[in-house]
Amino acid sequence: MGGKINLVIGVLSTLIFYWIDSKIIWLSLVTTILIFWSFGIMHNFAMNSARERRELIIENKVLEGASPEEIERVKNFPIHISSGDLNFVPNWLITLNLLFSLAIYILFVVAIIKVIF
């Protein structure tokens, strides 16, 4: 949810800078794109971990001698990211996303100040 909020804040700040015709719009736009990129890559790391976990469960079911119906049922489960999957996201990527998010919040405050004054 946090990535979506940051993306919305980025879009809002970019629109405000566009509305007031400020040259900072480009910085806001690039920062918003970088937030979207880093959040997507973090999601991919966590999703790959969740897929690998499901594959391990399927492999264990086969080794336990589970019925083909039960194995198929496990294969058809939707993949959900758990908190453990988040541990597979590299720290450098989390740091980048944090810096981009901080930058967009600062830009959003600057945009609001520019509108008021």
N, CA and C atoms as an extended XYZ file, in Angstrom:
351
Properties=species:S:1:pos:R:3:atomname:S:1:resname:S:1:resid:I:1 pbc="F F F"
N         0.808       -1.194        0.000 N   MET     1
C         0.000        0.000        0.000 CA  MET     1
C         0.857        1.266        0.000 C   MET     1
N         1.995        1.203        0.688 N   GLY     2
C         2.871        2.371        0.785 CA  GLY     2
C         3.388        2.827       -0.560 C   GLY     2
N         3.665        1.883       -1.452 N   GLY     3
C         4.145        2.257       -2.781 CA  GLY     3
C         3.093        2.986       -3.580 C   GLY     3
N         1.848        2.590       -3.413 N   LYS     4
C         0.758        3.254       -4.129 CA  LYS     4
C         0.554        4.670       -3.606 C   LYS     4
N         0.677        4.837       -2.301 N   ILE     5
C         0.535        6.176       -1.718 CA  ILE     5
C         1.639        7.091       -2.227 C   ILE     5
N         2.870        6.592       -2.248 N   ASN     6
C         3.987        7.390       -2.755 CA  ASN     6
C         3.779        7.750       -4.218 C   ASN     6
N         3.251        6.825       -4.983 N   LEU     7
C         2.993        7.088       -6.396 CA  LEU     7
C         1.921        8.168       -6.558 C   LEU     7
N         0.871        8.098       -5.765 N   VAL     8
C        -0.189        9.109       -5.828 CA  VAL     8
C         0.360       10.485       -5.436 C   VAL     8
N         1.178       10.533       -4.378 N   ILE     9
C         1.796       11.799       -3.962 CA  ILE     9
C         2.680       12.339       -5.088 C   ILE     9
N         3.408       11.451       -5.760 N   GLY    10
C         4.249       11.874       -6.876 CA  GLY    10
C         3.446       12.444       -8.032 C   GLY    10
N         2.351       11.789       -8.362 N   VAL    11
C         1.496       12.282       -9.443 CA  VAL    11
C         0.875       13.623       -9.055 C   VAL    11
N         0.419       13.732       -7.814 N   LEU    12
C        -0.166       15.001       -7.351 CA  LEU    12
C         0.850       16.142       -7.397 C   LEU    12
N         2.058       15.879       -6.933 N   SER    13
C         3.067       16.948       -6.947 CA  SER    13
C         3.427       17.338       -8.375 C   SER    13
N         3.496       16.355       -9.269 N   THR    14
C         3.784       16.665      -10.669 CA  THR    14
C         2.661       17.499      -11.278 C   THR    14
N         1.420       17.144      -10.975 N   LEU    15
C         0.286       17.916      -11.496 CA  LEU    15
C         0.259       19.333      -10.928 C   LEU    15
N         0.597       19.480       -9.655 N   ILE    16
C         0.635       20.821       -9.058 CA  ILE    16
C         1.712       21.663       -9.717 C   ILE    16
N         2.898       21.077       -9.919 N   PHE    17
C         3.969       21.825      -10.584 CA  PHE    17
C         3.584       22.179      -12.018 C   PHE    17
N         2.853       21.315      -12.677 N   TYR    18
C         2.366       21.611      -14.031 CA  TYR    18
C         1.355       22.751      -13.982 C   TYR    18
N         0.472       22.702      -12.996 N   TRP    19
C        -0.574       23.707      -12.854 CA  TRP    19
C        -0.004       25.101      -12.596 C   TRP    19
N         1.058       25.160      -11.768 N   ILE    20
C         1.650       26.468      -11.462 CA  ILE    20
C         2.774       26.825      -12.434 C   ILE    20
N         2.982       25.987      -13.428 N   ASP    21
C         3.983       26.235      -14.481 CA  ASP    21
C         5.385       26.422      -13.906 C   ASP    21
N         5.819       25.440      -13.123 N   SER    22
C         7.138       25.478      -12.500 CA  SER    22
C         8.092       24.537      -13.232 C   SER    22
N         9.357       24.913      -13.268 N   LYS    23
C        10.366       24.072      -13.921 CA  LYS    23
C        10.725       22.840      -13.087 C   LYS    23
N        10.289       22.804      -11.832 N   ILE    24
C        10.557       21.664      -10.956 CA  ILE    24
C         9.718       20.457      -11.378 C   ILE    24
N         8.808       20.668      -12.315 N   ILE    25
C         7.955       19.568      -12.770 CA  ILE    25
C         8.792       18.388      -13.248 C   ILE    25
N         9.917       18.663      -13.884 N   TRP    26
C        10.743       17.577      -14.426 CA  TRP    26
C        11.369       16.751      -13.317 C   TRP    26
N        11.805       17.410      -12.254 N   LEU    27
C        12.361       16.689      -11.111 CA  LEU    27
C        11.283       15.830      -10.454 C   LEU    27
N        10.096       16.397      -10.333 N   SER    28
C         8.978       15.660       -9.748 CA  SER    28
C         8.580       14.476      -10.626 C   SER    28
N         8.545       14.687      -11.917 N   LEU    29
C         8.180       13.615      -12.841 CA  LEU    29
C         9.192       12.475      -12.814 C   LEU    29
N        10.473       12.809      -12.851 N   VAL    30
C        11.525       11.785      -12.818 CA  VAL    30
C        11.498       11.033      -11.491 C   VAL    30
N        11.296       11.749      -10.402 N   THR    31
C        11.234       11.102       -9.087 CA  THR    31
C        10.039       10.166       -9.003 C   THR    31
N         8.908       10.573       -9.545 N   THR    32
C         7.718        9.714       -9.558 CA  THR    32
C         7.963        8.456      -10.384 C   THR    32
N         8.606        8.601      -11.515 N   ILE    33
C         8.937        7.439      -12.348 CA  ILE    33
C         9.885        6.506      -11.608 C   ILE    33
N        10.862        7.055      -10.901 N   LEU    34
C        11.805        6.232      -10.144 CA  LEU    34
C        11.128        5.523       -8.979 C   LEU    34
N        10.146        6.166       -8.360 N   ILE    35
C         9.381        5.500       -7.305 CA  ILE    35
C         8.633        4.307       -7.881 C   ILE    35
N         7.977        4.517       -9.012 N   PHE    36
C         7.228        3.446       -9.666 CA  PHE    36
C         8.153        2.295      -10.051 C   PHE    36
N         9.321        2.623      -10.609 N   TRP    37
C        10.289        1.605      -11.022 CA  TRP    37
C        10.789        0.800       -9.829 C   TRP    37
N        11.226        1.490       -8.778 N   SER    38
C        11.807        0.777       -7.631 CA  SER    38
C        10.750       -0.047       -6.898 C   SER    38
N         9.526        0.459       -6.803 N   PHE    39
C         8.461       -0.310       -6.160 CA  PHE    39
C         8.149       -1.563       -6.975 C   PHE    39
N         8.135       -1.429       -8.288 N   GLY    40
C         7.874       -2.589       -9.154 CA  GLY    40
C         8.953       -3.647       -9.033 C   GLY    40
N        10.200       -3.226       -8.997 N   ILE    41
C        11.307       -4.180       -8.874 CA  ILE    41
C        11.269       -4.858       -7.506 C   ILE    41
N        10.950       -4.108       -6.450 N   MET    42
C        10.837       -4.717       -5.118 CA  MET    42
C         9.707       -5.749       -5.116 C   MET    42
N         8.606       -5.421       -5.755 N   HIS    43
C         7.477       -6.347       -5.849 CA  HIS    43
C         7.903       -7.622       -6.587 C   HIS    43
N         8.693       -7.478       -7.642 N   ASN    44
C         9.149       -8.653       -8.400 CA  ASN    44
C        10.008       -9.577       -7.541 C   ASN    44
N        10.905       -9.006       -6.743 N   PHE    45
C        11.736       -9.832       -5.856 CA  PHE    45
C        10.873      -10.613       -4.880 C   PHE    45
N         9.915       -9.938       -4.256 N   ALA    46
C         9.049      -10.595       -3.274 CA  ALA    46
C         8.153      -11.638       -3.953 C   ALA    46
N         7.656      -11.336       -5.136 N   MET    47
C         6.788      -12.276       -5.851 CA  MET    47
C         7.565      -13.526       -6.274 C   MET    47
N         8.799      -13.360       -6.699 N   ASN    48
C         9.625      -14.524       -7.045 CA  ASN    48
C         9.850      -15.412       -5.827 C   ASN    48
N        10.048      -14.807       -4.674 N   SER    49
C        10.207      -15.587       -3.451 CA  SER    49
C         8.930      -16.356       -3.131 C   SER    49
N         7.780      -15.714       -3.304 N   ALA    50
C         6.495      -16.386       -3.037 CA  ALA    50
C         6.275      -17.536       -4.021 C   ALA    50
N         6.672      -17.346       -5.278 N   ARG    51
C         6.542      -18.427       -6.270 CA  ARG    51
C         7.430      -19.615       -5.906 C   ARG    51
N         8.662      -19.306       -5.498 N   GLU    52
C         9.585      -20.377       -5.102 CA  GLU    52
C         9.056      -21.128       -3.885 C   GLU    52
N         8.433      -20.401       -2.958 N   ARG    53
C         7.849      -21.043       -1.776 CA  ARG    53
C         6.718      -21.983       -2.194 C   ARG    53
N         5.888      -21.556       -3.130 N   ARG    54
C         4.802      -22.411       -3.595 CA  ARG    54
C         5.348      -23.639       -4.318 C   ARG    54
N         6.392      -23.460       -5.110 N   GLU    55
C         7.017      -24.591       -5.800 CA  GLU    55
C         7.588      -25.596       -4.795 C   GLU    55
N         8.147      -25.102       -3.711 N   LEU    56
C         8.668      -25.974       -2.661 CA  LEU    56
C         7.531      -26.753       -1.989 C   LEU    56
N         6.406      -26.088       -1.768 N   ILE    57
C         5.239      -26.775       -1.190 CA  ILE    57
C         4.753      -27.870       -2.126 C   ILE    57
N         4.701      -27.580       -3.419 N   ILE    58
C         4.265      -28.578       -4.399 CA  ILE    58
C         5.236      -29.754       -4.424 C   ILE    58
N         6.520      -29.450       -4.403 N   GLU    59
C         7.534      -30.510       -4.398 CA  GLU    59
C         7.386      -31.390       -3.152 C   GLU    59
N         7.149      -30.762       -2.004 N   ASN    60
C         6.949      -31.532       -0.770 CA  ASN    60
C         5.687      -32.382       -0.843 C   ASN    60
N         4.621      -31.851       -1.433 N   LYS    61
C         3.378      -32.620       -1.587 CA  LYS    61
C         3.613      -33.853       -2.449 C   LYS    61
N         4.391      -33.704       -3.511 N   VAL    62
C         4.697      -34.842       -4.383 CA  VAL    62
C         5.495      -35.886       -3.614 C   VAL    62
N         6.495      -35.433       -2.850 N   LEU    63
C         7.321      -36.367       -2.087 CA  LEU    63
C         6.528      -37.059       -0.968 C   LEU    63
N         5.496      -36.384       -0.452 N   GLU    64
C         4.653      -36.973        0.587 CA  GLU    64
C         3.655      -37.975        0.008 C   GLU    64
N         3.516      -37.972       -1.309 N   GLY    65
C         2.578      -38.885       -1.950 CA  GLY    65
C         1.154      -38.354       -1.985 C   GLY    65
N         1.002      -37.046       -2.060 N   ALA    66
C        -0.327      -36.446       -2.107 CA  ALA    66
C        -1.012      -36.805       -3.425 C   ALA    66
N        -2.319      -36.765       -3.405 N   SER    67
C        -3.082      -37.096       -4.608 CA  SER    67
C        -2.893      -36.006       -5.670 C   SER    67
N        -3.059      -36.384       -6.928 N   PRO    68
C        -2.918      -35.385       -8.006 CA  PRO    68
C        -3.908      -34.225       -7.860 C   PRO    68
N        -5.096      -34.504       -7.304 N   GLU    69
C        -6.083      -33.435       -7.110 CA  GLU    69
C        -5.588      -32.408       -6.093 C   GLU    69
N        -4.974      -32.914       -5.021 N   GLU    70
C        -4.459      -32.001       -3.997 CA  GLU    70
C        -3.295      -31.178       -4.539 C   GLU    70
N        -2.442      -31.802       -5.315 N   ILE    71
C        -1.317      -31.077       -5.924 CA  ILE    71
C        -1.844      -30.020       -6.887 C   ILE    71
N        -2.846      -30.355       -7.666 N   GLU    72
C        -3.447      -29.389       -8.594 CA  GLU    72
C        -4.113      -28.247       -7.841 C   GLU    72
N        -4.730      -28.567       -6.711 N   ARG    73
C        -5.375      -27.535       -5.884 CA  ARG    73
C        -4.336      -26.544       -5.377 C   ARG    73
N        -3.171      -27.059       -4.946 N   VAL    74
C        -2.101      -26.178       -4.466 CA  VAL    74
C        -1.559      -25.334       -5.615 C   VAL    74
N        -1.449      -25.924       -6.792 N   LYS    75
C        -0.975      -25.172       -7.959 CA  LYS    75
C        -1.926      -24.037       -8.326 C   LYS    75
N        -3.205      -24.225       -8.067 N   ASN    76
C        -4.201      -23.215       -8.445 CA  ASN    76
C        -4.410      -22.132       -7.391 C   ASN    76
N        -3.776      -22.278       -6.225 N   PHE    77
C        -3.871      -21.230       -5.210 CA  PHE    77
C        -3.274      -19.939       -5.758 C   PHE    77
N        -3.889      -18.811       -5.462 N   PRO    78
C        -3.254      -17.540       -5.859 CA  PRO    78
C        -1.970      -17.322       -5.050 C   PRO    78
N        -1.029      -16.666       -5.658 N   ILE    79
C         0.247      -16.402       -4.984 CA  ILE    79
C         0.104      -15.120       -4.167 C   ILE    79
N         0.368      -15.214       -2.874 N   HIS    80
C         0.311      -14.068       -1.980 CA  HIS    80
C         1.696      -13.829       -1.392 C   HIS    80
N         2.090      -12.569       -1.353 N   ILE    81
C         3.372      -12.201       -0.771 CA  ILE    81
C         3.215      -12.138        0.743 C   ILE    81
N         4.066      -12.870        1.454 N   SER    82
C         4.042      -12.835        2.919 CA  SER    82
C         5.180      -11.931        3.407 C   SER    82
N         5.175      -11.665        4.683 N   SER    83
C         6.228      -10.809        5.248 CA  SER    83
C         7.605      -11.454        5.099 C   SER    83
N         7.658      -12.781        5.090 N   GLY    84
C         8.936      -13.468        4.899 CA  GLY    84
C         9.509      -13.263        3.509 C   GLY    84
N         8.630      -13.082        2.519 N   ASP    85
C         9.096      -12.854        1.145 CA  ASP    85
C         9.766      -11.497        1.000 C   ASP    85
N         9.414      -10.568        1.858 N   LEU    86
C        10.000       -9.229        1.785 CA  LEU    86
C        11.481       -9.239        2.162 C   LEU    86
N        11.914      -10.282        2.860 N   ASN    87
C        13.333      -10.379        3.232 CA  ASN    87
C        14.231      -10.614        2.026 C   ASN    87
N        13.659      -10.988        0.908 N   PHE    88
C        14.457      -11.264       -0.287 CA  PHE    88
C        14.669      -10.028       -1.152 C   PHE    88
N        14.077       -8.907       -0.767 N   VAL    89
C        14.298       -7.654       -1.491 CA  VAL    89
C        15.643       -7.085       -1.043 C   VAL    89
N        16.542       -6.773       -2.000 N   PRO    90
C        17.871       -6.265       -1.620 CA  PRO    90
C        17.789       -4.926       -0.882 C   PRO    90
N        18.682       -4.754        0.061 N   ASN    91
C        18.699       -3.529        0.870 CA  ASN    91
C        18.967       -2.282        0.040 C   ASN    91
N        19.822       -2.387       -0.991 N   TRP    92
C        20.121       -1.217       -1.805 CA  TRP    92
C        18.868       -0.719       -2.524 C   TRP    92
N        18.000       -1.645       -2.906 N   LEU    93
C        16.772       -1.266       -3.594 CA  LEU    93
C        15.775       -0.615       -2.634 C   LEU    93
N        15.714       -1.127       -1.420 N   ILE    94
C        14.858       -0.530       -0.397 CA  ILE    94
C        15.339        0.885       -0.081 C   ILE    94
N        16.646        1.055        0.018 N   THR    95
C        17.215        2.369        0.294 CA  THR    95
C        16.900        3.347       -0.826 C   THR    95
N        17.038        2.902       -2.076 N   LEU    96
C        16.707        3.768       -3.211 CA  LEU    96
C        15.248        4.199       -3.161 C   LEU    96
N        14.358        3.242       -2.912 N   ASN    97
C        12.940        3.569       -2.846 CA  ASN    97
C        12.656        4.542       -1.714 C   ASN    97
N        13.315        4.357       -0.586 N   LEU    98
C        13.146        5.266        0.536 CA  LEU    98
C        13.598        6.681        0.173 C   LEU    98
N        14.737        6.804       -0.493 N   LEU    99
C        15.243        8.123       -0.887 CA  LEU    99
C        14.315        8.796       -1.893 C   LEU    99
N        13.829        8.029       -2.870 N   PHE   100
C        12.898        8.592       -3.848 CA  PHE   100
C        11.598        9.022       -3.170 C   PHE   100
N        11.135        8.222       -2.222 N   SER   101
C         9.898        8.552       -1.510 CA  SER   101
C        10.074        9.815       -0.679 C   SER   101
N        11.207        9.931       -0.002 N   LEU   102
C        11.486       11.143        0.769 CA  LEU   102
C        11.540       12.360       -0.143 C   LEU   102
N        12.179       12.200       -1.286 N   ALA   103
C        12.297       13.306       -2.237 CA  ALA   103
C        10.926       13.745       -2.734 C   ALA   103
N        10.049       12.789       -3.012 N   ILE   104
C         8.738       13.172       -3.543 CA  ILE   104
C         7.905       13.850       -2.469 C   ILE   104
N         8.044       13.450       -1.201 N   TYR   105
C         7.310       14.137       -0.131 CA  TYR   105
C         7.816       15.572        0.030 C   TYR   105
N         9.124       15.755       -0.080 N   ILE   106
C         9.684       17.106       -0.010 CA  ILE   106
C         9.175       17.941       -1.184 C   ILE   106
N         9.165       17.348       -2.378 N   LEU   107
C         8.659       18.059       -3.551 CA  LEU   107
C         7.172       18.379       -3.409 C   LEU   107
N         6.420       17.486       -2.794 N   PHE   108
C         4.997       17.732       -2.585 CA  PHE   108
C         4.787       18.920       -1.643 C   PHE   108
N         5.577       18.982       -0.580 N   VAL   109
C         5.486       20.114        0.351 CA  VAL   109
C         5.876       21.410       -0.356 C   VAL   109
N         6.931       21.359       -1.178 N   VAL   110
C         7.348       22.542       -1.935 CA  VAL   110
C         6.229       22.977       -2.887 C   VAL   110
N         5.583       22.017       -3.529 N   ALA   111
C         4.492       22.349       -4.450 CA  ALA   111
C         3.347       23.026       -3.714 C   ALA   111
N         3.000       22.511       -2.549 N   ILE   112
C         1.911       23.108       -1.767 CA  ILE   112
C         2.299       24.526       -1.316 C   ILE   112
N         3.536       24.688       -0.885 N   ILE   113
C         3.999       26.019       -0.464 CA  ILE   113
C         3.955       26.993       -1.640 C   ILE   113
N         4.353       26.544       -2.827 N   LYS   114
C         4.324       27.402       -4.008 CA  LYS   114
C         2.907       27.791       -4.384 C   LYS   114
N         1.959       26.905       -4.176 N   VAL   115
C         0.569       27.224       -4.469 CA  VAL   115
C         0.038       28.261       -3.478 C   VAL   115
N         0.394       28.109       -2.207 N   ILE   116
C        -0.102       29.016       -1.177 CA  ILE   116
C         0.526       30.399       -1.301 C   ILE   116
N         1.818       30.442       -1.580 N   PHE   117
C         2.510       31.735       -1.648 CA  PHE   117
C         2.760       32.062       -3.068 C   PHE   117
